[in-house]
């Protein structure tokens, strides 16, 4: 269901999904626990945000001094350029300002900047945000927003799902640190997986199970109402290139013999051996806690393994590719056109292929 939701969003360009404050707080806290100076003296850019509706802007603005930020920049997209024009709402911050222009608000994007105490109350927070209209519509691909990207040290946002590939390329091109939300299957895309394999992109702190709940502005696409707010569950995860403690925690594992004898998983316990793929020399390991600690070859694991992955314990050696073609990465040959591994003639869902790191 959740993957269908993402496909629907891409098809209809329904990108109005708003991240919950508590989810942002939970994720960002992990980076600060690992390094309290993660954001200190840094300029943070939120390139797809409006402080009236976005919890990203609210969160970083409220924690501006706690994090030791140098500057916070948020940009939002012009109403006329949004798919959901009928549901578009004007910001009170904008309407109550002498700068408000009903013509510009339709066609121009907006920029919000926080860098100092504007109202003289002795603190820097969301009440000190300054705003203005951009020259263009606020598209992150525009030269105007690219200049802001180049000024920033860290880029954080929940990007439009329909523009994920373009957004990722835009971020990678910048060479900056980033924290972003993406759909789970994106880690096997041909423009994403090489970065995962090379430890240039990894999972954020939040566990992958269950997806994320977002506020939706589309009344026709609601999974449930929570505290009067229309919510949608989407199969999405956090991706980043900023270090955090979880990715250095080793998974406690048993030997293959002990797994076959004692595993809590009925698909493994009592069997004579692990299943092997018909079309590749690797074993199938459906459950991360059943990875044998004494197997030296390649092992196929679910993509959800990535939220448990430690580069000191394992190396990633390959993956099946989500878009229906063989993935050339040293394991799957483009010529063979093998999109998914087979076990006894049956296809197995998308897999990441790993090996134990020598000496781990």
ABEGO torsion letter per residue (X at the ends): XAAAAAAAAAAAGBABBBBBAAAAAAAAAAAAAABAAAABGBBBBBAABBAAABAAAAAAAAAAAAAGBABBBBBBBBAAABABAAABBBBAAAAABAABBAAAAAABBBBBBBABBAAGAGBBBAAABBBBBBABAGBAABAAAAAAAAABABBBBBBBAAAAAAAAAAAAAAGBBBBBBBBAAAAABAAAAAAAAAGABBBBABBABGEBBBBBABAABBABBBGGBBBBBBBBBBBBABBBAAAABBBBBBBAAAAAAABABAAABGBABBBBBAABBBBBBABAAABBAABABBBBBBAAAAAABBAAABBBAEBBBAAGBBBBAGABBAAAGBABBBBGGBBBBBBBBBBBBBGX
